[in-house]
């Protein structure tokens, strides 16, 4: 059976678009629809026909091209039930715990509210790929626009529970700034130091820092380690509740 193909590319200023293609069925999925032009260019280059859009949340930089792509390709737009009134062109709603197939691609839905009230992430077990949009970034996480720290911490724990060899895809290329912040709050982490050097090299070469193995994120991303005593101690919050540590980390990152 041919392997699922995944292609990542830049949209807008720092959004990351992703196409997922099943060679056997010919189905092609776009994770969100940030901008029509780059998505069309990627489809043309690969000679793929768009069939589905998996929407993670309602922010405009993730749904801006929904309607134009739907009109051009007659795609099915799937998105979170909790935000259905805010997602242009939505055809089908899903929620955490749902599982479905698009051609030969198995998709599992994970509730990840916090950045928005109803955001979901999509996990493809067969491809060992997680599409976390603005819930989880490499070495960072999304701002809490519609949720609180406890809600987002619970969401990130759901993502953290996935296998280490899962490849993490995110909605934005924010890793360089996140890396500087992470090193500031956890300067003694040798694995983080290695990741920061890698990120700096990739950006100098004008290459994306994503995808990245989730296992590496579990050991280096401070927002996934709010319950780690070593991180709490390094951040000056030894023995504090993980939610309090997470909230303090997010507040510090807001002003970074």
N, C-alpha and C positions, 0 to 999 in steps of 0.2 A: 504494500500500500504506500503510495507517495506520501512524503512527510508534509505536514502543514507548513506553509511558508509565512514568515512575518517580516514586514518591511516597515521601518521607522524613518520619519523625515520631519523637517521643521515646518511649522505653520506660524503665521502671524509673526510676532517678535521672538517669543521663546516657548510657544506651545510645541508639543511633539505629537505629530499625527502618526497613526499606526494602521496598516492594512494587514489583514490576516486572510490567507487564501487556502482553500481546500482544493488541491489539484484534481481529486477524483470527482467531486460534484460540480466544480467550477464556482462554488459560492465564495464570495469575498466580503469580508466584514471590515468596516471602518470603526475604530474605537473613537467615539465622539466625532464631531465634524467641525473643527475649528475654522477652516477656511477652504473654500471651494478650489481655488487654483492649484495649490500644492497637492491636494488629494487627486485631482484630475491628472496632474502630471505624473504622480506615482502610479495611478491606474494605467495610464497610457504606456509608460515605460515597461510595466510588467505584462501588459496586454491582458489585464483582468477586467471583469465587469462587476461593478459594485452591486451587491444584493441586500446587504443589511448594514444598519448603523446601530451600534450598542452605545447608548448614551449613559454616562455615569452620573451627571448632575446638570442642573438647569443653567448654570452661568453662561453668558453669551459667548465667551471665547471657547465654549465646548459644543455649542448648538447652532452657531451662526450660519453654517452651511446646510443645516438639516433640510430646509424646504427646497433649495435649489438642487440639491443632490437627489432628493426624493422625486422631484419633477423630471429630472434628466434620466434617472435610472429606474424609477418606480420601485425604490428600495423599501424594505420594512424597517421602521424605526422602533427599537425596543428600548425602554428606559424604566427608571424607578417609579413604582406606583405612588410613592409619597410626593413626587414632583410632577405628576402627569399633566397638571394644568399649566405648568410653566415650560414644558418641552415642546417646541414646534414640531408638528407633524407626527407625533407619537402614535403608533399603531397598536403596540402591545406593552403591557406593564409587567414588571417582575419585581420580586422582593427577595431578601436574604433567605437562603435555603432552597430557592428554585434551581432547577437544573433542566437544561434543554439542549437540543442539538441543532446546528445549522450545517446541513450536509453531513460531513464526517467529523465536524468540530463539536466536541462536548464542551458546554459552558456551564459553570456554576456561579451563582450570584451570592455575593457576600454584602450584607448591610454594613456600610461604613459612614454613618452620619457623623457630623462634627463640623466639617467645612461648610456643608449645607445640611439642612435637616433630613434630607432623604437620599443622600449620595449612596451609590452602590459601587462595588468593585467587581470585576469579572475575572474568574480563575479558569484557565483552560488546562485541566489535568493532563490531557494527552500531549500537549505542547510544553508542559511545565512552565506556564507563563501566567503572570498576574498583571492585570491592568488596573492600577490603583488610582489613576487620574490625579486628583488634588487631595486625596486622603493621606497618602504616603508618598513622600519624595525620597530620593536618595539622600541620606544624612539629614532629612528634615521631615516635616509634615505640613499639612495645610493650615491656614489661619482659621480660627474659630469664628466664622461669620454668623452661623446660625445654630451653633451648638456650644456646649460647655466642655471644660477639660475632662470631666468624668465620661462624657459621651464619646469624645474622641479617643480617649485612652482605651475604652472598651473596644472601639472599632479597630484600633491598631493592634490590640491583643488578638483579635480574630485573624488579622493578616499575618501576624507573627507566628501563628500556629501552623501555617502552611510549611511544606517541606523546604529544607535549606537550599535544595538545588532548583527551586523555583526562580525563574528570571523575572525581575521586577521592571515593569514599564510604567512610567509616570506621565503626568499631563504637561509638565514643564521642565525645561532645562535650568534648574535652580541649584545644581549640585555644587558649583564653585563657592557661592556665598554660604550655602549650608555647611560646606566643609570647613570654612574659616570659623563659623560659629561653633561647630561641633568640637573643633580642636581647642577653642577658647574655653569651653566648659569641661572638656575631658582631655587635658593636655598630655596625660601620662599613658594614653591608650596607644600601644605600639601598632596595632592593626589599623587604627584610625590614622595614624601618621603615614602609614603606607598608602592608604586610600587617598589621603589628601595629595600626596605626591603624584599619584596616578591621575587624579582629577586635574591637577595643574598641568600635567603633560598633555592630556587629552585636549584640554581647552586651548593650549598654545598651538596644537596641531589642528585646531578648528574641528575637532571630532566630538561626538556626543559622549557623555559619561554614562549613558543608559543604552541597553538594559544592564542590570547588575544582579548578581546572585543575592537572593533574599538572606541567605546564611551570613553573608558579609555584612549586610545591613543590621542583622540581629546583634552583631558584635561591635558595630561602630556607630550606628545611628542613635543618638541620645534619646530621641523620642520613642524608640522601641525598648529603651532600657531604664525607664523611670522606676522600675521595681528592682533594679540592680544596685545592691549596696555600694559597690565600687563607684558607680556613676553618681549616686546620691552623695557619697562622701566627697568626691572630687568637686561636686557642685556646691558643697557647703551645706548640704541638707541631710546629713547622716541620720538614719532612723526615721525620716519623715515618711508620711503616707505617699505611695506612688502617685496618686492623683495630684497631691500638692506639689510633688517634684515635677510632674508633667506640666502642671499649670505654670509653675515658675519658669521652666524651660521655655514654654511657648511665649510667655510674657517677655522674657529677655530677647527671644528671637524676633518678636514684633518690632523692637526698637533697634535691632542690630544694623 
